[in-house]
Amino acid sequence: MDAMVEAALRKWPHVPHCYGWLALDARGDWYMRDERTQAAGPFPAVKGSRITHDKLLAFIGRNYGLDARGAAFFQNGPQRVYVELEATPWIWRLHGAGGACQVSSHTGHPAEVIGSWLDEHGRLYLACREGFGLVHSLDMLLAADAVEAGLWVPGSSLSAQMPAQFGFVQRPQANLAT
């Protein structure tokens, strides 16, 4: 977390949490969801405005995490902005060749794989020491190479069961915050 964010938390410790205004899609893209967007429908049916500003994306990435209940949030100064998830809290990007696969999060942090799962739609998920997430759709060829090389041996799970199975919240609500 940024030092200025930690300082803001100490200075204003009782700022109310924010819900519904930020979302993460299955490709690792962030979306702002203003009141009008929220009224138009749920995420991801109505996504909102995709965030493309590099410095804002980097700031979100440095201050992104999960609370004790598995609800994803972005610590925006003293305010915790909870994130609606299309899929999982982490979207994994793969790099490498020939079965030698390196993994990093959509926020750019390296990750260490400890398990893998396929859902009923053929999507690949990785449990990493850093958390649970979906492999980006553009990286499935590298993922297939890693599976064929025996680096990962996927189990199977239903996508609807994954939040409870892996301890994350897709749609944080005020009563779920800690």
Phi, psi and omega in degrees: 000141179298144179301322181292330177290315178299320178296318179297322178297320178292322183286320181232078186284349187242035177285132181297147177288158182243137181231143171087354187264349181223138181219155179236124181270179185287356177250009177082017178266140179267145179227134170273136182232092180289179183302318181297316178296315180300320179291334182285341178153169183284157173282138006264006179303319174238108189278316186105206183263121179291134179275125182236353182290118186303316182291323177293317178300317179296319179297315177300314182300322180287338187240029181256140178191190178237144177276184185298336180265359179091015177272127181285144179210160172243122179275101183261087186064229181280353184258130175270119180255109181284147189249129171278137184248130172289322184231284187222168180291336181235140171245119186269133173254141183247146180220146177127188181206161175062032179087347176274097191249126172257144185240137172221158181278167176298344176267000175093005181270139178293152182223151179246118184285134176238352178187163181216152181216149171248142175262184183293347179258003181083012177280143181258133179240146177238132168267124180238163177303333181276345180145187185253137180200171180265139174285132179303139184300329180287348183255012184292333177294315176297322179296318178298320177299318180294321178293314180297327178283355179082010178292324179231138176238094187293137166274190178230149179201153175278137183302324181293337181270348186295320179304315179289319182296322186248008169071049174224160183246122180281325184232081181300139177237162184306323183283354178264350184287152176247000000 
